Amino acid sequence: MVGQSSKALAQEIIERGIDTVLVTIDRLVLPERLCGERYTEHLITELPNNVDPCGEDGEFHTLVCNSKYFSHPIVIEPYR
């Protein structure tokens, strides 16, 4: 994964079935409605061009809720 472009890494995260949720966002660059959304291919296409697909510039932070390495998923209740 080191040396990959952010776009390629984002695609790999999705292809590997890593269930991830945006838990914080920078409201100066992203709409508030994206906080709490699943990290999906659709979400990545919604990101503005100036936003790194992996949030590498602090635009958002994620929480991995499930992957093949988890014994059970982390369940997050919707806040809204």
C-alpha positions as CSV (number, residue, x, y, z in Angstrom):
1,M,0.0,0.0,0.0
2,V,2.9,2.3,0.6
3,G,3.7,4.3,-2.6
4,Q,0.2,3.8,-4.0
5,S,-1.9,6.8,-5.1
6,S,-4.7,7.7,-2.7
7,K,-7.2,6.9,-5.4
8,A,-5.8,3.4,-5.8
9,L,-5.7,2.9,-2.1
10,A,-9.3,4.0,-1.7
11,Q,-10.3,1.5,-4.4
12,E,-8.4,-1.2,-2.6
13,I,-10.1,-0.5,0.7
14,I,-13.4,-0.9,-0.9
15,E,-12.5,-3.9,-3.0
16,R,-11.2,-5.7,0.1
17,G,-14.6,-5.2,1.8
18,I,-13.2,-3.0,4.6
19,D,-16.3,-1.5,6.2
20,T,-15.4,2.1,7.1
21,V,-17.4,5.2,8.2
22,L,-16.5,8.8,8.1
23,V,-16.5,9.9,11.7
24,T,-15.2,13.5,11.4
25,I,-15.1,15.9,8.5
26,D,-13.6,19.4,7.9
27,R,-16.8,21.5,7.3
28,L,-14.7,24.0,5.4
29,V,-14.2,21.5,2.6
30,L,-17.0,18.9,2.9
31,P,-20.7,19.0,3.5
32,E,-21.7,18.1,7.0
33,R,-24.1,15.4,5.7
34,L,-21.1,13.2,4.8
35,C,-20.2,12.7,8.5
36,G,-21.5,9.3,9.5
37,E,-21.6,8.0,5.9
38,R,-20.1,4.7,4.8
39,Y,-16.9,5.0,2.8
40,T,-18.0,3.7,-0.6
41,E,-17.1,4.1,-4.2
42,H,-20.2,6.4,-4.5
43,L,-19.0,8.6,-1.6
44,I,-15.6,8.9,-3.2
45,T,-17.1,10.1,-6.5
46,E,-19.0,12.8,-4.5
47,L,-15.9,14.3,-3.0
48,P,-14.8,17.6,-4.5
49,N,-11.7,17.4,-6.7
50,N,-9.6,19.2,-4.1
51,V,-10.3,16.5,-1.5
52,D,-7.9,13.5,-1.2
53,P,-9.9,10.3,-1.6
54,C,-8.3,9.0,1.6
55,G,-8.6,12.2,3.6
56,E,-4.8,12.5,3.7
57,D,-4.9,16.2,4.1
58,G,-7.2,16.1,7.1
59,E,-10.5,16.6,5.2
60,F,-12.0,13.6,7.0
61,H,-11.2,10.8,9.4
62,T,-12.6,7.3,9.3
63,L,-13.3,4.4,11.6
64,V,-13.0,0.8,10.4
65,C,-16.1,-1.0,11.6
66,N,-15.4,-4.4,10.1
67,S,-12.9,-6.3,8.0
68,K,-11.9,-9.9,7.7
69,Y,-9.5,-9.4,10.6
70,F,-12.2,-8.5,13.0
71,S,-13.8,-11.2,15.2
72,H,-17.1,-9.2,15.1
73,P,-18.1,-5.8,13.6
74,I,-18.2,-2.5,15.5
75,V,-21.9,-1.5,15.4
76,I,-22.5,2.3,15.2
77,E,-26.0,3.6,15.9
78,P,-27.1,6.4,13.6
79,Y,-27.0,9.8,15.4
80,R,-29.5,11.5,13.1
